[in-house]
Amino acid sequence: MPVLPSWLAEPLWDQFAGLLPQRPEFDQSHPLGCHRRRIGDRLVFDKLLQVLRFGCSYEAIADSTCSATTIRNRRDEWINMGVFTQLKQIALGVYDRLARCYERRTSVIEAFFDLADTIITVRSVIRQAWTTHRWAARPQRRP
C-alpha cells in the first residue's frame, strides 16, 4: 500500500525531481572507472516518505533495494542543496494562488499548515488506537 495516494505523490515527485540535478548512472570519479549503479532518486524519495509517514527508523524502512545509509546520505545531500526548502516555497506559492484564504501573513499560513499537521497526526493516533482501546465516541468502523 502506498504511503501517499498517487494523486498526491506523483505531482509532489514531479516537482521534487525538477529540482534535482542530472546525475550519471555510474560514478565517473570511481578509481576503477566503474561502480554499482546509483540508487534511483525516486526510490530514495519514496523511502523518505515512508520514514515521514510511519515515524520509524531508517533501518526499519531499508530493504534490499536501498540501504539506510543511502537514504540518510541522499537526504543530507538534498538538504545541503536546499531542495526541500525550494519544494516548500513552490508549495506555498501554489497555496497562495489557489487558497480561498486571502491571508498573506506568513504566521497565519504557517498556523494553517500546523493545523493540517495536527489533523493528520490525530487521525493517525485514532487509527492506531482503534484496534487497542475503547472509548465512548469510538467510531463504529475503523477510520
Secondary structure, DSSP 8 states (H G I E B T S, - for coil): --SS-HHHHHHHHHHHHHHS----SS-TTSTTS-------HHHHHHHHHHHHHH---HHHH-BTTB-HHHHHHHHHHHHHHTHHHHHHHHHHHHHHHH-S-----HHHHHHHHHHHHHHHHHHHHHHHHHTT---TT--SS--
